[in-house]
Amino acid sequence: MPKTKLDRMAIPPKEIRRRIIRAAGCRAGFCRDKDLAEAAGIESRRLSDRYNGKVIWSADDLSAIDRVVGFTDSELAQIIRGKFQ
């Protein structure tokens, strides 16, 4: 039986977080990352580094974005777990 990589279709946790945060930002009227960063009081470069997985998301950053976009409970759980449910 050939070896197969069963999780090749799995979405990496950093991509899940990026998708959820961008979708919530767009829902709140901040479709550009620059606008979301400005509204949350975060440097756009810092936001970009977190989206790309170069820097781990801090609770302070997520809290600042949450104050602006108002994540749902489900979105917060998915961001923390790094999985779609």
C-alpha positions in Angstrom: 0.0 0.0 0.0 1.5 3.4 -1.0 2.2 5.9 1.7 -0.1 8.9 1.6 -0.1 12.1 3.5 -3.6 12.1 4.9 -3.3 15.6 6.4 -2.2 17.3 3.1 -5.6 19.0 2.9 -5.4 20.2 6.4 -5.2 24.0 6.8 -2.3 25.2 9.0 -3.4 26.9 12.3 -1.8 30.2 11.3 -3.9 30.3 8.1 -7.1 29.5 10.1 -6.4 32.4 12.4 -5.7 34.7 9.5 -8.9 33.8 7.8 -11.1 34.2 10.9 -9.5 37.6 11.9 -9.8 38.9 8.3 -13.4 37.8 7.9 -14.4 39.3 11.3 -12.6 42.6 10.3 -14.3 42.7 7.0 -17.7 42.0 8.6 -17.0 45.0 10.9 -16.1 47.2 8.0 -12.3 46.9 8.0 -11.7 44.9 4.8 -8.1 46.2 4.5 -5.5 45.0 7.0 -4.2 48.5 7.3 -7.6 49.8 8.4 -8.0 47.0 10.9 -4.6 47.6 12.4 -5.2 51.4 12.7 -8.6 50.9 14.3 -7.2 48.4 16.8 -4.1 50.6 17.6 -1.6 48.0 16.2 1.1 48.8 13.7 0.3 47.3 10.3 3.7 45.7 10.2 3.0 43.9 13.5 -0.4 42.7 12.2 1.3 41.4 9.1 4.0 39.5 11.0 1.3 37.8 13.1 -0.8 36.9 10.0 2.3 35.3 8.4 3.2 33.4 11.5 6.5 35.2 12.0 5.4 36.3 15.5 2.9 34.6 17.8 -0.4 36.3 18.5 -0.4 37.9 22.0 -3.5 38.1 24.2 -3.2 41.9 24.0 -3.3 42.0 20.2 -6.2 39.7 20.0 -8.0 41.7 22.7 -7.4 44.9 20.8 -8.8 43.4 17.6 -11.7 41.9 19.5 -12.7 45.4 20.9 -12.9 46.6 17.3 -14.5 43.7 15.5 -16.3 41.8 18.3 -15.4 38.2 17.7 -18.1 35.6 18.3 -17.5 32.9 20.9 -17.1 30.4 18.2 -14.5 32.6 16.4 -12.5 33.1 19.6 -12.5 29.3 20.3 -11.3 28.7 16.7 -8.6 31.3 17.0 -7.3 29.8 20.2 -7.4 26.2 19.1 -6.3 26.9 15.5 -8.9 24.6 14.0 -12.1 25.0 12.1 -15.1 23.3 13.8 
